[in-house]
Amino acid sequence: MSHDALLDFEYDAEERAVLVFRSVEQEIGKIDDDRSRTTVERDGNTVSVRVEAEDLIALRAALNTWQTLVGVAETVAETGDSVRKPSL
């Protein structure tokens, strides 16, 4: 593949990184197509998404997809946090 990009998402707590990682890793292999491939890894508080693509259009599309997936995982995690915390 001729183009690639690395997205690193750093979190305050390793627990949050694990939650986001587990949420998005299950999409590996389901979204990839003939023009792009993605890997997801976690190291401590950081989740890394590497996208490789045949062309820039495929790279942009894959990056948009994975950024959205991570964003949804973060939003759901934040919603869960607010539900667990008692309101004053």
VENCORNOR-V910715 format. One record per run of one state. SS is the DSSP state (~ for helix, > for strand, _ for the rest). FROM is the first residue (numbers start at 0). LEN is the number of residues. If there is no record, write none. Layout:
ss->SS from->FROM len->LEN
ss->SS from->FROM len->LEN
This chain:
ss->_ from->0 len->2
ss->> from->2 len->8
ss->_ from->10 len->3
ss->~ from->13 len->12
ss->_ from->25 len->7
ss->> from->32 len->1
ss->_ from->33 len->2
ss->> from->35 len->8
ss->_ from->43 len->2
ss->> from->45 len->8
ss->_ from->53 len->2
ss->~ from->55 len->29
ss->_ from->84 len->4
